[in-house]
Structure formats: C-alpha cells, structure tokens
Amino acid sequence: MAIWQYELNVISKADFESNEEMISSSDDSFLGSVKGWKADVIETGSVDKLLKKKKHWGGPDTLYWGDTEKTDVSLYRQEGLCRYASFRVDIRESNIKDLINMVINFAKDNDGVILNTDCKVVGPSFESVLEDFQKSSCWRFASNPEKYLDNLKDETRPFTAKFERKKFLVHLLIIIFGSSVYFTFFREEDHFRLFFISCFMIMTIAWMNSYLIRTKKMILVRHGFSISSFCLWLLYFLLPQFALWYFFDLLSRDAIFLIALPMAFYSSCIKFKNPIKHQ
C-alpha cells in the first residue's frame, strides 16, 4: 500500500458480531477466516459507478476495480462466498468525498461493517470515516509531506545511531587488537612470517583510517589538523596499540600467534565483508 492510500476493509455484520472479541484484539489476519456474503447476492453498484472493473493478477477468485497506484477495490471470493472487500482510497484524488461515500454505500448495501487498518470500526456516517481518515498516516503525509518524512527519520534515528555506534566500536576494537599482534612479531627471525604479518598490518591501518574518514569519526577530519587533535589521535589509536604490544610481549608468542592471527586476518579483510554505507 502506498503512503497516499487510505485503506479500509468491509466485512459482513454477521462475521463482525461472531468474531468481535477476536477482531478487537488482533490485526487483519482474522480476515482469512471470515465467511462473508454469498457471491450471488453481493451488491457492487456503488463501486461500479466510480471505478472500472479489471482482471486481477491473482486470478478470477478476486474481483477488482481501479488502479493499484491510485484508488482500487478488491473483493475476495472463495467457495461461492465473497469473504471481504478491501478499499484503498487515493487521497490525492479530487473526488475523494465520492470515494469515501463509495465505501460507506457498499457497506450499507451489503449489511457490512467498515474496519480501518487497526481493526477499529469506523462509519457508517461520513463524518466518522472522515475523522478516522484525518488520524491516519496518509493524512499526515498529505498535510505536510516534509514534516511526515522528518518524523519518520526521527523515529528510526535512535535505533540506527545505536546500531552504528556498536558496530563501529566492535570494528575498532578488533582492528586495534588485531593490528597489535603485528607489532609483537616484529622481532621474528623468520623473514617470511614477518613479511606476511607486515602486509596485514599495512592493510589494517590503511583500511582503519578510510573507515574512520567515511564514518566521519576520525578526529583529524572532524576537528581539523592541529596539535591538540593530533595528540588525541595518538591517545585513541597509538597508545592502545603499544599497550597491547607490551601485553603480548609478556606472553608466549607462539600461543598468541595461533589465537590472535585469525582476528588479525579478520581485521585486515573486514572491509570486504558486508560494508556499511554511511551517509
């Protein structure tokens, strides 16, 4: 459903009365269990007056009117019954009053009950449907699209920011820990091992700086180059490196090599695995 479409469902009054308790405490999943009306007695005159009947992509079991991008009506049939009707009204239409009345008249003609997307009863008067319409998200969008979209951003920003902070910290810790392993092996006599580890170190440091720049978290980028910002960069990056280097130097380097090198490898290749797109 598009943001400019106001959705309503119509079910038979008999279905509503027999399932009222379930309807009031559930979402629209209950629509699959309603019995509906007999297919040969359903009255669609109010819909035929305003919308053109078309073939539905789902097959002949669904009667369909209108346009999926504008106003449309779907009437779902099964085993000789019309289960329920779904109305999506385009709030951009100039004849929106007629379209709302179409829903109301359909419900009246077929002894039905109108439900909104929250499964709350609306209608049968035009005023009550209009009141529900003015509380909907599509109305807020139509009234002020920019404000509506800004509100959506505000709703998602705390979660997104929290997720990004956690991911950034995890990556940074892995990078610091992993690249510290390289310093531990600088005194290796095996030149092949030293060359292998040094390549990983260069890749890690190069990627870490590009990652910090892309996420606008690098001190030198955010605050400009100065003595104070450079000292902060040393504090946040190089000091943890040397601290871990000293810690590793106290332990068995062969044991650390087996444990920490996989993490070092990961910290070097992390940019190639599901990179995050930052604004």
N, C-alpha and C positions, 0 to 999 in steps of 0.2 A: 504494500500500500504506500502511495506517495504521501509526502507531508501535506500536500494541498487537498487531500481527500478525507472527508469526514465519513466515518464508517458506522453503519447501523445494521443490526440483524433483526429480522422479524420471524418469530416462531408462533405456532398456534397457541391460543389461550389455554387449551386443554393440556398441552405439553408444559406450559408455564405453571399451571396450578398443580400438576402432578410432580413437578421437579423443582418447585420454588425454593426449597431449602438448599438443594444442591446448587442451583443456579446462583443464589445469593452469596455463596462461599467458594466459587470456583471461577476459572477462566472460561473462555469459549470452547474448551474441549468437550463440554457436555453436548454441543450441537450435533456431534456424531451419533448420539443416542436418542434424539428426539424422533417422534413418529411422524409429525407433520400433518398435512392435509391429503385427501385423496386427489390424485393428479387430474382427474376429470372434472373436478369442481373448483379448482383454483381460479381465481379471478385476477387477470393481469391487465385489465383495461387501463388503469391509471399509469402503468409503465409504458404500454404501447403508444399512448398519446404523446409521450415526450422523447422516447428513445427508440432507436432502430434495432430490431431483433437480428442477431447474428449467430453464426456457428461458434460453439465454444471449443477451445483447444483440447479440453478434457474429454470430449466425446458427446454423444447425444443424451447422456443422462443429466446434463446440465443445460438448462435454458438460460440464454444470455442476451443481454441488451446493452448497447452503448459502446464505450471505448475504455480500455484498461488504463489509459493515461488521463482520462477525464472522468466523467460520471458513468458508472456501469452498475448493472444489476445481475446477480447470479441466483438462479433458483435450482436447488439441488434435488434431483429425483432419484428414487431407489425403490424397486419392488412395487411399482404402482402408486407410490406416495411422493408428494413434494415435501421434503424434510424441513427446509427452512429457506429464507431468502436473505441474501446479503446485498446491501446497498452501499456504494461508495460514491459520495457526492463531491464533485469538484467545486471547491469554494470560490474558484476564480470565475465561475460561470455567472453571466448577467442575470439569468433566470433562477438563481439559487432558491428563491422563495417557492417557485413552482416545483423545484426538485425535492425540497423538503416536504411539501404538500403531497408529492407523489408517494413518498414513503408512508406518510400518515394515512392517505386514502387506501393504499394497498393493505395496510394493517386493518383498517376498518372494514374493507370489502371482504376480507378473509378471516375476520374474527381473530386477529392476531395481536401479539404484544411486541412492542419495539424495545430492543435492548441496545445499549451502547457497548463500546469495547470493554468496559469494566463490568459488564453483565448487570448493569443497573437499568431499571425500567424507566423509559422516557416516553413522553406523549400521554394520551393521544392528541393533546392540543398542540397547536403550532407554537405557542408561547413556551411550553415546557421543553419541546425539542430545541427551540432556539436558545433557551437558557443553557441546555447541555452543550450545544454547539459552541457557545461562547466560552465555555470552560475547557474546551478541547485544545490539544496542542496545535492542530491545524489553524484554529482561530488565532492563537498567539503568533503563529508564523505569518498569517495573512496580515495581522495588525502591524507587526514590526519585524520583518524577516531578519534584519541585522541583530536586533536585540535577542531574538529567539536563538539564533546561531551562537551568539556570545554566551548565552546562558548554558547552551549545550557544552561549550568549551569549558565553562566554569565547573560544570558537573563532573567532567572527565579529567580535568587538570590535576586534582589532588592524587587520584589513583595513578595517572601516567607519571607524574613527577616522582611519586614514591617509588614506583617500579624502576624508573630510570636511575634514581639515586642508588637503589640497592644493586642494580646491575653494574653501575659504574664502580661502586666500591668493591664488589666482588672481583671485577676485572682488574682493578688497580691492585688489590691485594695479591692476586695471582701473579700479576706482572712483576710486582716488587719481589715477591718470594721467589718466583722462578728465575728472574734475572740475577738475583743474589747468588744463586747456585753457580753462575758462570764465574763470578769473582773467586769463588772458593777453589776453582780448578785452574787458576792462572799459573800456579806453580807446578802443574803437571809436567812430568818428563816426557810423557807420550805426546809427541807433537801432533799426531793425527787427532787424538782426543781433544787437545787444546784448540786446534783449528775448528773442529766440529762444534765445540761449545761456543767459541768466539763468534761464529756465524749466527748462532741462535741469539747471542747477546745483542748483536748489532740489529738483527731483525726486531727483537723485542723493544729495544729502546726507540728505534725509528717508528715502529707502529704505535707505541705508547704516546709519543709526542703528537702524532697525527690524530690519535683518538681523542686526546685532551683538547686539541685545537678544534676538532669537529664538534665536540660537545660544549665548547666554549668554557671549559673548566680549567684551562691552563692559566696559571697566574700571570705569566708574561703577556698573554693575549688579552686577558680581561682587564688588567691594570696598567698595561704598557710597560716598557722596559725601564727599570730604574734599579738602583742599588737595593732598595727595600724589597721590591718584587723578586729580584734575583736571589736575595737571601731567603725569601720564603720558598722559592722553588728548590733551593738546596735543602732547606729544612724538611720539606714534604717528600722529596724524592731521594736525594743522595744519602741523607742520614739514615733512613731505614735500610738502604742498601748496605751501607757499611756495618750497621748493627747486625744485620743478618749474616753478613760475610764473616764477622768476628764470631758469631754464634756457631756457624757451620765449621769454622776452622778449629773449634774445640772438640768436634765430634769426629767419628770415623768417616773419612771422605768416601770410602768405598760403599758404606751403608747409605750415606746420603745420596750418592750417585744413583743407586737403584731406586730410591724412594722419590727423590725430588726431580730427577731429569724428566720423567713424564710430564710433570707440572710445568717444567721449564719449556718443554716442547709445546705444550698447550698454550702457554703464554705467548709463544712466538707465532703460532698459527691461528690464534683466536680471531684475527680479523677476517679470515676466510670462512668462518663458520657463523651463519646467520647474522650478518652485520646489521646493526640498528641504524635506521635512517633518522637523523636528527634534523630538527628544524633550525 
